[in-house]
């Protein structure tokens, strides 16, 4: 079975559960890259979507294959009818950090001005560079593009360029009365699925209430984002997998990062401190406030500041 037919079959099976397909493995990424090297490219739009949006970023083995292919395109050592050197740099810029960093830094010294400028834009929003920061500092002494990146980091443009938080948020309340601990959000009995966030999130609150996933789907029909509301929220130790489950149901997709979400609002009469911090670190907005008057399905206006 070819990669295309195999992955489509997998996608259909997962869709029956209401969840997206798993990200591509390193082996599948190698097969995909081989297809992208063909000219003409069969099913180009579909294959590009797989390449850009269905390979995990960072230091995943598949990310290494992706970054290496893009680096080869930039260097002129590989060709793809659908991805030129500038587009290769742009795609590298969506990979957060890890294997994509060195190719982007190398691109700052590219002979093609458009490629170097694309690398500047990509690196300005890339923070997970670790020791490569020193490389950019050294390069900035002789390379104006590296200097521009360094100044952008210093000015915090990676943050100030992000969309501002809305002054008013209209939300529908998803309330779980009493105490919700992290085992309710991320059951230990399903711990083997925690790395597969969408699958694991299907078990959220399964022992706490009747049909929580169906209730969430029904509330979303009102057209507003949902706020997770509870009297006591987030006690227990499985805080990261717990917030992953909450964000999968209440958060927003992250471009080019498969099967993970960010954002979402959590309101608790009491929010466990470590869970509060983890929610913030994951891009959610946790709020500790009196929730006694809030009920399931209420529509509320939240003014964050």
C-alpha positions, 0 to 999 in steps of 0.5 A: 500500500502506498503512503497516500492510500495508507495515510488516507485509510488511517485518517478515515479510521481516526475520523470515526473517533472524531480525532485527526490522524497521527503525525507522520513517522520518520519512515513515512516522512522519507517516503513523502519526501521521495514523492515530493522530489518527483516531477510532476508531483502527484496530488501536490496539494495533499502531499504539501499539506502532509509535509507542512502540517503533519510532521511534528516539529522540534527534535522528532525523528521525522522533523530531522528528515523534514529539516534536512530536505528543506536544508538541501533545497536551500543549498541547491542539493535537492529540488522540489517543484512545489518548494523553492529556497525561499519557501523552504526557509519559511517552512523551517520557520514553522518548526519551532526549534531543534533541527530547523535552527542551523539551516535557518542560521546558515541561510542568513549568509545565502547568496540570494538576498530573498533567501537571507531575508526569509531567514531573518523573518523566520528566526525573529519568531524562533526562540528555541535556539539554545547554543545556536544563540552564540552562533548568531551573536558571532555572525552578527559582527559581519552579517547584517541579517544576523544583526537584525535577528539579534536586535529583534530578539532583544526587542521582544518582537517575537512577543509583540508581533503576536495577536493581542488578547481580546478586551472582551471574550464571549464564552459558553460555560462548561462546568464541572461541579466540585473538585476536578483532579488531574486524574479526571482530566488525564486518567492514569488508566489511559496513561499509555495514550498520553503521547497521542493527545487527541486519543487521550483527550477522549477519556477526559472526565469519563468517570466524572460525568455522563457523556462529557465529550458529547456535552462539549460538542453540544455546547460548541453549537452555541458558536462561542469558545468554551470556558472550563469552569470548576469549583476546584480545578487541577489538583494532582500530579498529571498537570501537563497531560491534564491541560493537554486534554482541556486544551484539545477540547477547548483550545485552538490549533497551532499552525504546522504543529499536529495534534496539539492545541493552545489557548482556552480559558480555565476558571476555578474557585480554586485552581491548584497553583502548579496546574495554574502555572502549567496552563499559563505555560501552555498558552491558556488563560487560567483565572481564579474567581468565584464560580458559584453563580455559573452553571453549565451552558451559561453564556458569559462575557469575560474582560481579561483586563 
